[in-house]
Amino acid sequence: MIEIREIEPTKKNLRLFTKFQTDLYDGNPYFVPPMVYDDVQTLSPSLNPAFEFCEEALFMAYRDGKPVGRIAGIINHQVNRRHHEKNARFGFIDFIDDHEVSAALMKAVEDWGRRKGMNKLIGPLGFTDLDHEGMLVEGFEELSTMATIYNYPYYPQHMERLGYRKESDWVEFLMEVPDQVPERYSRIADIVKAKFGLRVVKYKSRKRVKREYGHALFHLINDAYKDLYQYSELSERQIEYYINQYLDLLNLDLLTLIVDKNDRLVGVGISMPSMSRALQKSKGKFFPFGWYHLLKGLKGKNDRVDLLLVAVHPEYQNKGVNALLFQDLIPYYIANGYKYAESNPEMETNGKVQSQWEYFNTRQHRRRRSFSKKI
């Protein structure tokens, strides 16, 4: 008998909600745990500014008093208004390989969504695009990253059995870092600089980045991503939140800003040393000893770099600005000893983004999916 409990988002409950995932994947060599603090903050209505326009319901499944699954129901009213839709989302979903459990979890969110007046359930999605999204459907034997979801192969099988069908796919690529900047990249980058009056800006101070381009960076993300699948525009409060949460963690060598002749930000590339192994060793916790592994991941030797974000203003898309980004970044990759670069998830239909990898030796190594069902 499966018991479904709706839980209140207290700090204690959210830690238990997060702990279920890390317990379920204990010992799995491909799973990368999130930082517990980050997930608790994301799911807390008092801490996450996305709750200005979102609401949630959290459910856990129990059998004989033991937790066997979890799920979050989310409604992003901002996205629904913009697209004239009545979608509920599901996210933060994990369950044992038992169809009774997965069916009970999905039913709980479906019923909640209907009570809220929604007519469709989609996911896995978070509150915004800066949260983890997409259920892994290919690449189960690839090491996950700090920015993506890992799940067991049985998850999508359960979704299909419950009547959920493909809504959209993301693909990810693993690239070999070349020994030098590809000649064609350099040639295109030089042409772009001369033709449009663009230049690369680098910083030595994170405080200056935040002060001079912090807000502009996230406004650029809004402009560049606004037409992507279920994109949730970042509010001013969210922008302040992300500036304070993330920009202090950046390796400034791996941050490339591109500005026009008026110093307007038109492109950004953000990379970070892979934190996958460090997060596995820390088990997603900063204390008591997780800080050591995380610091070592940021500062120590690493052969892999994560391409966390590339954004180009719509005015300059398809005009070679990406070449300018990688003309700057590749020498830093080489100097830091990175052999491989991981892309973040990209919509499978986004040929503009995928074309930027054509001068690298690449392998599509993961695919993830958003599912949907009428409710």
GUDOLO-832953 format. One line per field, with one value per residue (C-alpha): y, z, x; residue number from 0; residue in one letter. Coordinates in Angstrom, 1 decimal, decimal comma. Layout:
// GUDOLO-832953
y = (Y ...)
z = (Z ...)
x = (X ...)
num = (NUM ...)
residu = (A ...)
// end
This chain:
// GUDOLO-832953
y = (0,0 3,4 6,4 9,9 12,7 16,4 18,0 21,6 23,3 23,7 23,5 20,1 18,7 20,1 18,4 15,1 15,7 16,3 13,4 10,9 11,5 11,2 8,0 6,5 7,1 6,2 4,4 5,2 6,2 8,5 10,5 14,0 15,2 18,8 21,0 20,3 24,0 25,0 22,6 23,6 27,3 26,7 24,9 27,4 30,0 32,4 32,2 31,7 34,9 32,8 32,4 35,9 34,2 30,5 28,1 24,5 21,4 18,8 15,1 12,1 8,5 6,0 2,3 0,8 4,1 4,2 6,9 5,4 8,5 12,2 14,8 18,6 20,1 23,6 26,2 29,1 31,7 34,0 31,5 30,4 34,0 34,6 31,5 31,5 28,0 26,2 24,0 22,5 21,3 18,3 18,3 17,0 13,6 10,4 7,0 3,3 1,0 0,3 1,2 1,6 4,3 6,3 6,1 7,4 10,3 11,4 11,1 13,3 16,1 15,6 15,9 19,0 20,6 20,0 21,5 24,6 24,8 23,4 21,1 19,8 18,4 18,8 18,1 17,5 21,3 23,6 27,1 28,7 27,7 28,1 25,1 21,5 20,2 17,3 13,5 11,6 9,2 8,5 8,5 6,7 5,6 9,1 11,1 13,7 17,4 19,9 21,6 18,5 15,8 12,2 9,4 5,7 4,2 2,9 6,5 7,2 3,7 4,5 7,8 6,2 3,5 6,2 7,8 10,6 11,4 13,4 17,2 18,3 17,0 18,5 17,1 17,5 17,2 16,3 18,1 17,6 20,8 21,5 22,2 25,7 28,0 26,5 28,7 29,3 30,5 33,0 34,3 34,7 36,3 38,9 39,7 40,1 42,4 44,6 44,6 45,2 47,1 44,4 43,6 41,1 42,4 40,5 41,2 40,6 41,6 39,9 43,0 45,0 42,3 42,5 46,3 47,0 44,0 41,9 43,2 43,5 39,8 38,5 40,9 39,5 36,0 37,1 38,6 35,6 32,9 34,5 32,3 29,0 26,2 27,3 30,0 32,0 35,6 36,6 39,3 42,1 40,4 37,1 38,9 40,3 36,8 35,2 37,9 37,4 33,6 32,8 35,6 35,3 31,7 32,5 31,8 35,1 33,6 31,5 34,4 36,2 39,3 40,8 44,5 46,8 50,2 51,7 49,2 47,5 43,8 41,7 38,3 36,2 32,8 31,3 28,2 26,4 23,6 20,4 20,0 16,5 14,5 17,1 17,1 13,3 13,3 16,1 14,2 17,6 19,0 21,9 20,7 19,1 18,3 18,9 22,4 20,7 18,7 21,6 24,0 21,3 21,0 24,7 25,1 21,7 19,8 18,9 17,6 18,8 22,1 22,7 25,3 26,6 29,3 31,0 33,9 36,2 39,1 38,4 41,3 39,5 35,8 33,9 36,6 34,8 36,2 32,7 32,5 35,6 33,9 30,8 32,6 34,1 31,0 28,2 29,5 29,5 25,9 24,9 26,7 25,1 21,6 20,9 18,0 18,0 20,5 19,6 21,6 22,4 20,9 22,4 22,1 19,4 21,8 24,7 24,4 27,9 26,7 23,3 24,8 26,5 23,1 22,1 23,0 20,7 17,0 16,3 13,4 13,7 11,8 12,6 13,3 14,4 14,8 16,8 14,7 15,9 14,6 16,2 16,2)
z = (0,0 -1,1 1,1 -0,4 2,0 0,9 2,9 4,1 2,8 6,2 6,3 8,0 5,5 2,5 3,8 4,0 0,5 -0,9 1,1 -0,6 -3,9 -2,5 -0,6 -3,8 -5,8 -3,1 -4,7 -8,3 -10,2 -12,7 -10,3 -9,2 -6,1 -6,0 -3,1 -0,5 0,5 -3,1 -3,5 -0,1 -1,1 -4,5 -3,0 -0,1 -0,8 1,6 -0,1 -3,9 -5,6 -8,3 -5,9 -6,9 -9,9 -9,1 -6,6 -5,6 -3,9 -2,6 -2,2 -0,8 -1,3 1,6 2,0 5,5 6,8 4,5 1,8 -1,7 -3,9 -4,2 -6,6 -6,8 -8,6 -9,9 -11,7 -13,4 -13,9 -15,8 -18,5 -18,7 -19,2 -21,9 -23,9 -22,9 -21,4 -18,3 -17,7 -14,4 -14,1 -12,3 -11,2 -8,5 -9,3 -8,0 -7,2 -6,7 -9,6 -8,7 -11,0 -8,1 -6,6 -9,8 -10,6 -7,1 -7,4 -10,8 -9,8 -6,8 -9,0 -11,7 -9,1 -7,7 -11,1 -11,9 -8,6 -9,6 -13,0 -15,1 -18,1 -18,9 -16,9 -18,3 -17,0 -15,5 -15,2 -12,4 -11,6 -14,2 -16,8 -14,3 -12,5 -13,5 -16,3 -18,6 -17,8 -19,0 -21,8 -23,3 -21,7 -18,5 -18,3 -18,7 -15,6 -14,9 -14,3 -11,6 -14,0 -15,1 -13,8 -13,6 -13,4 -13,7 -17,1 -15,7 -15,2 -18,8 -19,1 -16,2 -17,7 -21,0 -19,2 -17,5 -20,8 -20,9 -24,3 -25,6 -25,4 -26,2 -26,2 -25,2 -26,4 -24,9 -26,4 -25,2 -27,1 -27,3 -26,5 -29,5 -29,2 -30,6 -31,6 -34,9 -37,8 -39,1 -35,6 -35,5 -39,0 -38,3 -35,0 -36,6 -39,2 -36,6 -34,5 -37,5 -39,0 -35,9 -33,7 -31,0 -28,4 -25,6 -22,0 -19,2 -15,5 -12,5 -9,9 -9,3 -7,6 -10,8 -12,9 -10,6 -10,5 -14,2 -16,0 -13,4 -14,3 -18,0 -18,1 -16,9 -19,0 -22,0 -21,0 -21,0 -24,5 -25,9 -24,5 -24,6 -27,5 -26,1 -24,8 -21,6 -20,9 -17,7 -17,9 -14,9 -12,8 -11,2 -7,9 -9,4 -11,2 -7,8 -6,3 -9,0 -9,1 -5,4 -5,5 -8,6 -9,8 -6,8 -7,8 -11,3 -12,5 -14,2 -16,8 -17,9 -18,1 -21,5 -22,1 -25,5 -25,8 -28,8 -29,4 -26,8 -24,2 -24,4 -23,5 -26,6 -25,8 -22,8 -22,3 -18,9 -18,2 -15,0 -14,1 -13,8 -10,2 -10,8 -8,9 -6,2 -5,6 -5,5 -2,8 -0,8 -1,1 -1,8 1,6 2,5 6,1 7,8 5,0 1,8 1,5 1,0 -2,0 -3,5 -3,1 -4,6 -7,6 -8,2 -7,7 -8,4 -11,5 -13,8 -17,3 -18,0 -18,2 -18,2 -20,7 -18,4 -20,5 -23,9 -24,7 -27,7 -28,2 -30,9 -33,0 -33,3 -33,5 -36,6 -37,2 -35,9 -32,3 -30,9 -32,7 -30,8 -27,5 -28,2 -29,7 -26,2 -24,1 -25,8 -24,8 -21,2 -21,6 -22,9 -20,2 -17,5 -18,9 -19,9 -22,4 -22,7 -22,6 -21,8 -23,3 -21,3 -22,6 -25,9 -27,6 -30,3 -32,8 -32,0 -34,9 -34,3 -31,0 -32,2 -35,2 -32,9 -32,2 -35,8 -35,6 -32,5 -32,4 -30,7 -29,5 -28,6 -25,3 -23,6 -24,4 -22,0 -22,4 -21,2 -21,1 -21,2 -20,7 -20,7 -17,2)
x = (0,0 1,4 0,8 1,2 1,9 1,9 4,6 5,0 8,2 9,9 13,6 13,5 11,0 13,0 16,1 14,3 12,8 16,4 17,9 15,6 17,3 20,9 19,9 18,3 21,5 24,0 26,9 25,8 29,0 27,2 25,0 26,2 24,3 23,1 24,1 21,6 21,5 20,8 17,8 16,4 16,7 15,1 12,1 11,6 8,8 10,5 13,9 13,3 12,1 10,4 7,5 6,5 4,8 5,1 3,4 4,3 3,1 5,5 4,6 6,4 5,4 5,8 5,4 5,4 6,6 9,6 10,0 10,0 9,4 9,2 7,8 7,1 4,2 4,9 2,8 4,6 1,9 4,2 4,9 1,2 0,1 2,6 1,6 -2,1 -1,7 -2,9 0,2 1,3 4,8 6,3 9,9 12,3 11,0 12,6 11,2 12,1 11,5 7,9 5,0 2,6 4,9 5,4 1,7 0,8 3,2 2,1 -1,6 -1,0 0,4 -2,2 -5,0 -3,3 -3,0 -6,6 -7,7 -5,7 -7,5 -4,7 -5,3 -1,9 1,1 4,7 8,1 10,5 10,9 11,8 10,6 12,8 15,4 18,2 16,8 17,5 15,2 14,6 14,6 17,6 16,6 20,1 23,5 22,9 26,6 28,0 29,1 26,4 27,2 26,3 23,8 21,8 19,6 20,7 18,1 17,9 16,9 13,6 12,3 11,2 9,8 7,5 6,4 5,5 3,5 1,6 0,6 3,1 4,6 7,5 7,0 10,6 14,1 17,5 20,8 24,3 27,7 31,2 33,9 37,7 39,5 41,8 45,5 44,9 42,1 40,7 41,9 38,4 37,2 40,1 39,3 35,6 36,2 38,5 36,0 33,2 35,3 36,1 32,6 30,5 33,0 32,8 35,5 36,1 36,1 37,9 37,9 40,2 37,5 34,2 32,9 33,5 31,8 28,7 28,7 29,3 27,6 25,8 22,3 23,1 24,3 20,9 18,9 21,0 19,9 16,3 16,7 18,7 16,5 13,0 11,8 13,0 10,7 8,9 11,4 10,6 11,8 13,9 12,4 14,5 14,3 15,5 18,3 19,5 19,2 21,3 23,9 24,5 24,3 26,4 28,7 31,1 31,8 33,1 36,6 37,1 39,5 36,5 34,1 34,1 32,0 31,5 30,5 29,8 31,3 29,0 30,0 26,6 26,8 25,9 27,4 28,6 30,3 30,5 32,5 33,5 35,8 33,7 32,5 31,1 33,7 34,0 30,2 30,2 32,9 31,2 27,8 26,2 27,1 29,4 30,0 31,8 34,3 32,5 34,1 37,5 36,4 34,5 37,5 39,7 37,3 37,4 41,2 42,8 43,7 40,8 40,7 37,1 35,3 31,6 30,2 27,5 26,1 26,4 24,1 24,2 21,8 19,2 20,6 23,9 22,9 24,1 26,7 29,8 29,8 30,3 33,6 34,7 33,7 35,7 38,7 39,0 38,1 40,0 43,5 42,4 41,1 44,5 46,4 44,3 44,9 41,3 41,0 37,2 34,4 30,8 27,9 24,8 21,5 20,4 17,0 17,4 15,8 18,2 20,5 21,9 23,4 24,6 26,4 28,9 30,4 31,1 34,8 35,3 35,6 32,3 30,1 26,5 26,6 23,3 19,7 17,0 13,2 10,3 7,1 3,5 -0,1 -3,5 -5,1)
num = (0 1 2 3 4 5 6 7 8 9 10 11 12 13 14 15 16 17 18 19 20 21 22 23 24 25 26 27 28 29 30 31 32 33 34 35 36 37 38 39 40 41 42 43 44 45 46 47 48 49 50 51 52 53 54 55 56 57 58 59 60 61 62 63 64 65 66 67 68 69 70 71 72 73 74 75 76 77 78 79 80 81 82 83 84 85 86 87 88 89 90 91 92 93 94 95 96 97 98 99 100 101 102 103 104 105 106 107 108 109 110 111 112 113 114 115 116 117 118 119 120 121 122 123 124 125 126 127 128 129 130 131 132 133 134 135 136 137 138 139 140 141 142 143 144 145 146 147 148 149 150 151 152 153 154 155 156 157 158 159 160 161 162 163 164 165 166 167 168 169 170 171 172 173 174 175 176 177 178 179 180 181 182 183 184 185 186 187 188 189 190 191 192 193 194 195 196 197 198 199 200 201 202 203 204 205 206 207 208 209 210 211 212 213 214 215 216 217 218 219 220 221 222 223 224 225 226 227 228 229 230 231 232 233 234 235 236 237 238 239 240 241 242 243 244 245 246 247 248 249 250 251 252 253 254 255 256 257 258 259 260 261 262 263 264 265 266 267 268 269 270 271 272 273 274 275 276 277 278 279 280 281 282 283 284 285 286 287 288 289 290 291 292 293 294 295 296 297 298 299 300 301 302 303 304 305 306 307 308 309 310 311 312 313 314 315 316 317 318 319 320 321 322 323 324 325 326 327 328 329 330 331 332 333 334 335 336 337 338 339 340 341 342 343 344 345 346 347 348 349 350 351 352 353 354 355 356 357 358 359 360 361 362 363 364 365 366 367 368 369 370 371 372 373 374)
residu = (M I E I R E I E P T K K N L R L F T K F Q T D L Y D G N P Y F V P P M V Y D D V Q T L S P S L N P A F E F C E E A L F M A Y R D G K P V G R I A G I I N H Q V N R R H H E K N A R F G F I D F I D D H E V S A A L M K A V E D W G R R K G M N K L I G P L G F T D L D H E G M L V E G F E E L S T M A T I Y N Y P Y Y P Q H M E R L G Y R K E S D W V E F L M E V P D Q V P E R Y S R I A D I V K A K F G L R V V K Y K S R K R V K R E Y G H A L F H L I N D A Y K D L Y Q Y S E L S E R Q I E Y Y I N Q Y L D L L N L D L L T L I V D K N D R L V G V G I S M P S M S R A L Q K S K G K F F P F G W Y H L L K G L K G K N D R V D L L L V A V H P E Y Q N K G V N A L L F Q D L I P Y Y I A N G Y K Y A E S N P E M E T N G K V Q S Q W E Y F N T R Q H R R R R S F S K K I)
// end
